[in-house]
Amino acid sequence: MSLTMNHPNYRVIIQLSLALVALLPLNVFGGGFSVASIFSDGMVLQRGESVPVWGRADSGATVSVDFNGQKKNATVGDDGRWQVKLDAMQALHAGRSMVVVCGDESITIDDVVVGEVWFCSGQSNMTVWLGFLADSPVKEKRYQPIVDFIKEEIETANDPLLRQFQVGIGTSPFEELDRGKGSWKSSSSPADTSRFTGTGYFFGKELRSTLGIPVGLIKCDYGGTLIRPWIPENGYRHFPTVWEKVAKERQTLKQKIEAYDPVASKKKYEAALEKWEAEGKKGHKPFNWGDPAKGALNHCTLFNGMVHPVVPYGIKGVIWYQGESNSGNRAAEYAVLFEAMVHGWRKSWEKPELPFYMAQLASFGKEGEGRQWLTEAQRLAARNVENAGLAILNDVGETKDVHPKNKIDVGKRLALWALKHDYGLDVPAHCGPLFKSHHTKGDHIVVTFDHAGSGLMVGRKELLEDAKQLDEPLPHFEICGVLGDWHPAQAEIVGTNAVKVWSKEVPQPYWVRYAWQADLDGTMLYNQEGLPASIFTTEPNFMDVAIRSVDEDDLVENLKKTYGVTAVRGITTEPDNLPDNVALKAKVAASSVFEDHSAEYAIDGDLQTGWASAKDGRKAAMMIRFGQKYRITHIGYRSRNGVFERVQSFKVATGDGGLQLCYLRKPKQQTEFQYFDIDDVETDLIRWSVLDTKWGGNTGAMEIAVYGVPVEQE
């Protein structure tokens, strides 16, 4: 579920987050001498590497920093900034004071320790703090024991060396800020512990119990946000195709900011609200967007306003829990955007190997296919980015709650990555099984996995207990033929790291996927160490390749190399010697459909009639049978012309196993009839299906034409 501005869970998280932030001391850079807000009483400094300390003062002044037997000096630059770097230190458990002096002024920061520091960021599932998890009611009674566990954790907490810094909410779409607010708290009392991020707390607790040194968590989160506001400009620039689009959108935002009239905006909102109330409060309540410069969904705005004020504070790595708001039509680009974000953060911190561990979204029972594509994108993102990892959460979700209570296992599984890769410990398994490869053998497919541990097993996890092995069938696998009809499949473990998958409904399987259902409550695939397997599909993620391609030639080459398929752009000029439109004599064998917008309308030769498929997005599809075999040379297409339904690209599968991609020439010209010169194929049926849409919604076609020549006439 994507948490929109109008969703009740979004409102709860945002309102409570802002209430907490309002309690933070305003420790910002003022005029004259100051240190950055994160340098305050109770802070944790990163051990084992040089530690930056910075702030502001009058230009030309000398600033000295005295801590733990070191004294470093710096001269304030013309821009009023200063920075020193303390030499690498070993862990320090007993709090000491740091004294920062500039001329006759001094700042003393007390109870400073040295240990491991981790940056905890994302949206609401990182935001939810222990007190929220303990006090908010469960959606299903069976999860009450987890709430009771968290309550007990809060009440008995007494660890002054597990600490958290809460970064204050801040937005800035264009300027990277160096001023912020926040404060450090330790887990030494129930009141302070209840404010810890649930995910971060159990991650930090695992490090504390294993390493035995101080642990600091920097909580930098904002509920209901997309990934794009967390990406810095230097991250976007890493992908030229992405940056080109983002740069245009940022220019539009600048124009909106310049044109913003707060009085007129308020009147417009009040009028919309009055109309909504007069019409019986039907539909979503109008939202007062206010000043566009303060929007939390704009590109770069949360990196600039919340992350950058903390850069370059010494950190060991990052844990990331976000993606709910990118479900749906935004899922296709997530893998690329995650890579852009990681690249940008690493460049900003000047740490090219900064560890980045991501919490994959847990299963949730009211989701459409967009959530599955998002979790698959997270798997691909973790695979594509060096020194990144994935905590798989298929088995800790809740059918009725997008914010599952079990953050205990989330934190522990993220910690396994850190303990293995960053602290060199002998961890039996630090990740659940991840798809490695597949190959077809006649009527079945064999799938192999990385991170199978000491072997695969069918298992079930109950609440906070470890997963237990079961003597039951292996569920949640599906296979399909090239035409794209998915069927539930039988599956069995064959060897240490392999699974055999088959279905009598698909005698010639082509693709295979796992855990594509929304609600995965129950029996699943695990490794013997009790970690669950990730969702995956072998169906190509075409958009990931498209976004990474700089131009059309690059796109065609990448698709051919990666997936062995041909991609073509549409043209609006009718080709010479175009064969007959054989779709006019064809029959629709199957299609998605919406009300009376029959699929036959898309192949009747009438550009005024159209077919729609209800809110299917990329699921919209139609299978056409010709009654005899044709040599197909071209596809014709005209998109529906609604604002929210327009198709940007589609794919054509043929009965002989061919697969071709068709990209419309330009988004603003999508509604023109276009022709696609595909590789000649001989077939008696095709399956037309959406690849990508403009925003989503009810997708379909005004017209689909298939040009070909009967095989026996050649």
QUIBELMO-V619720 format. One record per residue. N is the residue number from 1. D_LAST is the distance of its C-alpha to the last C-alpha in Angstrom with 2 decimals. Layout:
n = (N;N)
d_last = (D_LAST;D_LAST)
//
This chain:
n = (1;2;3;4;5;6;7;8;9;10;11;12;13;14;15;16;17;18;19;20;21;22;23;24;25;26;27;28;29;30;31;32;33;34;35;36;37;38;39;40;41;42;43;44;45;46;47;48;49;50;51;52;53;54;55;56;57;58;59;60;61;62;63;64;65;66;67;68;69;70;71;72;73;74;75;76;77;78;79;80;81;82;83;84;85;86;87;88;89;90;91;92;93;94;95;96;97;98;99;100;101;102;103;104;105;106;107;108;109;110;111;112;113;114;115;116;117;118;119;120;121;122;123;124;125;126;127;128;129;130;131;132;133;134;135;136;137;138;139;140;141;142;143;144;145;146;147;148;149;150;151;152;153;154;155;156;157;158;159;160;161;162;163;164;165;166;167;168;169;170;171;172;173;174;175;176;177;178;179;180;181;182;183;184;185;186;187;188;189;190;191;192;193;194;195;196;197;198;199;200;201;202;203;204;205;206;207;208;209;210;211;212;213;214;215;216;217;218;219;220;221;222;223;224;225;226;227;228;229;230;231;232;233;234;235;236;237;238;239;240;241;242;243;244;245;246;247;248;249;250;251;252;253;254;255;256;257;258;259;260;261;262;263;264;265;266;267;268;269;270;271;272;273;274;275;276;277;278;279;280;281;282;283;284;285;286;287;288;289;290;291;292;293;294;295;296;297;298;299;300;301;302;303;304;305;306;307;308;309;310;311;312;313;314;315;316;317;318;319;320;321;322;323;324;325;326;327;328;329;330;331;332;333;334;335;336;337;338;339;340;341;342;343;344;345;346;347;348;349;350;351;352;353;354;355;356;357;358;359;360;361;362;363;364;365;366;367;368;369;370;371;372;373;374;375;376;377;378;379;380;381;382;383;384;385;386;387;388;389;390;391;392;393;394;395;396;397;398;399;400;401;402;403;404;405;406;407;408;409;410;411;412;413;414;415;416;417;418;419;420;421;422;423;424;425;426;427;428;429;430;431;432;433;434;435;436;437;438;439;440;441;442;443;444;445;446;447;448;449;450;451;452;453;454;455;456;457;458;459;460;461;462;463;464;465;466;467;468;469;470;471;472;473;474;475;476;477;478;479;480;481;482;483;484;485;486;487;488;489;490;491;492;493;494;495;496;497;498;499;500;501;502;503;504;505;506;507;508;509;510;511;512;513;514;515;516;517;518;519;520;521;522;523;524;525;526;527;528;529;530;531;532;533;534;535;536;537;538;539;540;541;542;543;544;545;546;547;548;549;550;551;552;553;554;555;556;557;558;559;560;561;562;563;564;565;566;567;568;569;570;571;572;573;574;575;576;577;578;579;580;581;582;583;584;585;586;587;588;589;590;591;592;593;594;595;596;597;598;599;600;601;602;603;604;605;606;607;608;609;610;611;612;613;614;615;616;617;618;619;620;621;622;623;624;625;626;627;628;629;630;631;632;633;634;635;636;637;638;639;640;641;642;643;644;645;646;647;648;649;650;651;652;653;654;655;656;657;658;659;660;661;662;663;664;665;666;667;668;669;670;671;672;673;674;675;676;677;678;679;680;681;682;683;684;685;686;687;688;689;690;691;692;693;694;695;696;697;698;699;700;701;702;703;704;705;706;707;708;709;710;711;712;713;714)
d_last = (52.29;52.51;56.14;56.07;59.19;59.75;59.42;62.84;62.53;61.86;65.00;67.14;66.18;66.56;69.87;71.40;70.10;71.69;74.88;75.12;74.43;77.16;79.63;78.81;81.45;80.45;80.87;79.09;79.80;82.50;84.41;86.22;86.09;83.69;81.36;77.89;77.98;76.59;79.71;82.04;84.32;82.77;79.82;78.09;77.28;74.61;76.09;75.08;73.92;75.46;75.99;75.69;78.33;78.11;79.41;80.93;84.20;85.73;84.24;86.12;87.86;87.96;86.72;87.59;86.11;88.33;86.95;87.48;89.48;87.21;87.97;85.33;85.79;83.48;84.04;82.56;79.99;79.94;77.57;80.18;78.30;79.62;78.29;79.75;78.23;80.27;79.91;78.06;80.22;80.46;80.39;83.41;84.42;87.67;87.16;88.59;89.03;87.13;89.21;87.63;90.11;89.90;93.28;95.66;92.92;91.57;89.11;89.60;86.73;88.04;86.74;83.99;82.41;79.82;76.94;73.22;71.61;68.21;66.45;65.24;62.80;60.20;60.22;61.95;61.57;63.41;65.73;67.02;70.44;72.39;74.56;71.57;70.06;73.44;74.36;71.13;70.60;68.00;65.10;65.33;68.64;67.29;67.16;70.86;71.91;70.00;71.89;75.15;74.36;73.79;77.01;78.92;77.37;78.61;82.06;82.70;81.19;83.62;81.87;83.16;80.86;77.60;77.23;74.84;74.57;73.05;71.36;72.06;69.32;68.45;65.64;64.90;61.47;62.18;65.38;65.83;69.19;71.90;74.15;73.88;75.90;76.26;78.63;78.87;79.81;80.44;79.81;83.55;84.05;82.16;82.09;80.44;78.16;76.74;75.31;73.20;69.44;68.67;65.82;67.83;71.02;69.67;67.84;71.11;73.17;71.06;71.63;75.33;75.86;73.97;75.08;78.51;78.56;78.44;75.08;74.30;71.44;70.36;68.92;66.70;64.66;63.61;62.27;59.12;57.77;54.32;53.86;53.49;57.21;58.09;55.97;57.89;56.52;56.39;54.14;51.65;51.60;50.36;46.87;46.07;43.33;45.77;48.69;46.88;46.40;49.90;51.59;50.23;51.41;54.81;55.18;54.56;57.17;59.67;59.26;59.83;62.94;64.31;63.74;65.13;68.05;69.73;71.53;68.46;66.45;69.13;69.29;65.52;65.68;68.68;66.98;63.89;66.17;68.16;65.04;63.79;67.15;67.37;64.00;65.26;64.07;60.47;57.90;58.84;62.20;61.93;62.46;64.66;62.74;65.64;65.71;62.19;63.86;65.07;61.83;61.13;57.34;57.00;55.51;58.17;60.99;62.20;61.90;63.96;66.47;66.89;65.50;66.55;70.23;70.28;68.57;69.67;71.84;71.74;69.25;67.81;64.49;62.67;61.71;59.22;58.53;56.22;52.82;53.43;53.09;49.81;48.14;45.39;43.30;45.39;44.63;41.52;43.61;46.64;46.03;45.85;48.86;50.92;50.26;51.27;54.45;55.43;54.89;57.02;59.81;60.01;60.19;62.86;64.95;64.27;63.31;59.83;59.97;61.50;60.55;58.51;58.29;56.36;56.89;53.56;53.62;54.91;53.03;53.82;53.17;52.12;49.36;45.75;43.02;44.23;47.16;45.02;42.94;46.28;47.75;44.59;44.94;48.54;47.49;45.09;47.84;50.37;47.96;47.12;50.73;53.16;56.39;55.16;55.31;54.39;56.76;54.62;56.04;53.74;56.73;59.35;57.75;59.06;57.06;59.01;60.18;58.20;61.36;61.91;65.53;64.89;65.20;67.15;64.14;62.29;65.13;65.49;61.83;61.83;65.03;63.46;61.19;64.22;66.43;63.87;62.55;65.43;68.45;67.29;68.31;67.08;65.08;63.49;60.41;59.95;56.50;54.50;51.27;48.53;44.85;44.09;40.73;38.36;35.98;33.87;34.73;32.53;33.60;36.22;37.02;40.13;41.77;44.50;47.25;49.70;53.27;53.29;56.97;58.41;55.56;53.61;55.02;54.51;57.33;58.92;61.24;63.99;65.50;67.23;67.21;65.16;61.90;62.49;60.21;58.98;57.72;54.96;51.14;49.52;48.14;46.11;42.97;39.51;35.99;32.51;28.86;26.45;26.07;29.73;31.62;34.98;37.07;40.64;40.75;43.26;44.68;47.24;48.97;48.12;50.37;52.41;49.75;46.61;45.27;42.66;40.62;38.45;37.57;36.35;34.41;32.23;31.13;29.08;31.33;30.29;33.28;36.95;39.86;43.58;46.21;43.87;46.09;48.72;51.69;52.02;55.51;56.10;54.80;52.80;51.80;54.66;55.85;59.03;61.04;60.21;57.83;54.72;51.09;49.30;46.44;43.10;39.34;36.57;34.33;34.05;36.57;34.29;36.98;39.36;37.02;36.32;40.06;40.77;38.29;39.90;36.91;33.16;32.44;34.95;33.40;29.89;31.48;33.78;31.16;28.96;32.10;33.67;30.92;27.79;25.96;24.47;26.35;25.34;27.47;26.60;26.73;27.88;26.12;22.73;20.13;18.60;15.13;15.22;12.41;13.90;16.59;15.41;18.93;20.35;19.09;19.87;23.13;25.61;26.33;29.25;30.93;34.32;35.93;39.08;40.97;39.05;36.49;33.62;30.40;28.52;30.07;27.97;24.60;25.83;25.06;28.83;30.24;33.70;33.18;33.03;33.15;35.95;36.75;40.49;41.86;39.14;38.58;36.02;35.72;33.82;30.42;27.76;25.14;22.20;20.13;16.92;17.12;13.64;11.52;9.88;9.10;12.39;13.47;16.79;19.66;22.18;25.73;29.14;32.15;34.98;37.74;40.80;43.09;42.77;39.26;36.93;34.20;34.20;31.34;28.97;26.69;23.31;22.84;19.67;19.62;18.67;21.84;20.76;23.32;23.33;26.23;26.33;29.59;30.54;31.68;35.34;37.31;38.99;35.68;34.03;34.02;31.83;28.16;26.36;22.85;21.86;19.27;18.62;17.09;13.40;13.50;11.66;14.16;15.39;18.52;20.30;24.01;25.36;28.96;31.67;32.74;35.64;37.36;40.07;43.13;41.45;42.24;39.96;36.49;33.24;31.01;31.11;27.33;24.30;20.87;17.55;14.72;11.09;7.67;7.14;5.62;5.56;3.81;0.00)
//
